[in-house]
């Protein structure tokens, strides 16, 4: 058992082909010990062009949040992942998965860590420049239904990025 009596929530199969890096498990995911088991997960499966069963196959997908534990609630939402957590745990896990062909970076924390100075001024600009990070990375916004305003303001995401993402995921898994 780890933080607050929970098990760490991640998946890292040695034959995984696609790494999905998000912020940290939500409360519901942590309590059920199942990552992406909410409306955000359903939307993410659609974005990736895979079924839930395919997504949960550790020979296909590694799920590596920036923190493996729910960080708790803050004044405006969930707290951020702990600093330096990913730097400590991601490199040794990724070394055990030499077949990773694509890393999907969900949200600002994952993009800041993996893209570093290559990322743009903000999340929207970073995601808009998705082709600049390929073939290794594809940055995306969070699939939460609460992001409906962002998606309405950025129709290029569904029109341009999602077909590109599905194509790259299919190629990485193929």
N, C-alpha and C positions, 0 to 999 in steps of 0.2 A: 504494500500500500504506500501511496505517496501523499501528496498535498491533500489535506483535509480528509484523509481516509480513502481517497479515490485512487484507482489505478491510472497510470499514464495512458493517455488516449492518442495513439498513433498506429500506423500500420507500415511495416517495412519488410516486405517479402524479398528474398534474394533475387528473384526473377522479374521484379517489377519493371515496367517500361515507362510509366508516366508518374511523375511525382506531383502531388497536389499540395501546395504550401499555403495554408491559410493563417489566420490570426491565432486563435486558441479555441478549444472546444467551448461551446455554450453550456449553460447550466443543464439543459435538457440532454444534450449529448453526453456530458460528463456523468450525469446520474444514470443514464441507460447504458453507458459504456459503448455507445455507437456514434461514431462521427457522422455528421451531416444527415441526421435522422429527422429533419424537419422540412419546412417549405423551402428553405435555402438549399437543402440537399437535393430535393426534387428538381429544382430549377438548375442546379449545377449538373445533374445527370443529363438533362436536356441540352445544356450548353455544350457538354463534352460529346454528346451524341452516343451515349452508352446507357445501358440499363443499370438499375441499382445493383443487380447481381454482378454484372461486369465490373462496376465501380468498386465493389467490396471484395473483389478477387485480388489477393496480394501478389499474384503472379502478373497482374496487369497494372495495378495502381498502388503507389506508396502514398500514405496520407501523413504528412509531416507538418503539423501546425507549428507556429513560432513558439508555442509553449504547449506542453502536453497536458496541462490542467486548466480547468475553468478558473480565470483570474479573479472572479468576484464582480459584484455590481458596483459601478461608480455613479457619480451624479448625473451623467448623460448617457449611460449605457454600460456595457461591460468594461472593466478595467483593461489596460493594455497588457500584452504578454510581458513576462519578466525579462528585463534586460539581460543580455548575454546567454539566455537559455538556448536559443537556436545555435549560437556560436559553439556552445559546449556539446550539443547533442546531434546536430545535423551532419557535420563532417564525418564522424565515425559511422553513422547509419548509412550515409550515402556511399561510403567506401564498401559497404556490404551489398550494395545494389549496383553493380557495374553496368547493368543493362538499361539504366535510365536514359531515355532518348529525348524526353521533353519534360520541362518543369513548368507547371501552371502556377503563377503567382497571384494569389487572391488578396487584394487589398494592399494598403500602404505599408504595413509593417513588413510583409513578405517582400514587397518590391524594394523597399529601402535596404533590407539586408542583402538580397541577392543581386540587385542591380547597382547598389552603391551610387557612385558619382555618375553612372550612366543614366540614371532615372531623370525624368524631367521635373519641372517646377512643382507639379502637383499630380495627384492620382489621375485626373482626367487626361492631362497631357501625356503622362507615361503610358496609359492604356491606349490612347490614340496613336502612339508611336509603336504599337505592338510589333510591326514588321521589323523594326530596328533591332529587336532582341531575339529574333528567330535565327537559327532553328532551335536554340537551347531553351529559351524562355518565352512564355506568353503571359504578359500581365493582364489581369482582368479586374473589374470591379467586383464587389461582393454580390453574390446572387440573392441576397435578402429581398423579399417582396417589399420591404420598407424602402428600398432604393428606387422606387418607381419614378420619382421625380428626376433622378439622375438619368435613368434610362430614357425618359421622355425627352429630356434635353439633349441626349446623345444618340440619335437613331442610327448613326454609323456603327455603333456597337453591335446591334443585331444584324445590320445589313452587311457589314464588312468583317468585323472581328469574329463573330460566331461561326460563319462558314469556314473561315481560315482555321479557327481553333478545332472544329470537328475534323477537318481534313488532316491537320497535324496529329491529332490524337489517333485517328484511324491509322495513319502511317506509322506512328510510334508503336502501336499495338500489333500491327501487321507483320 
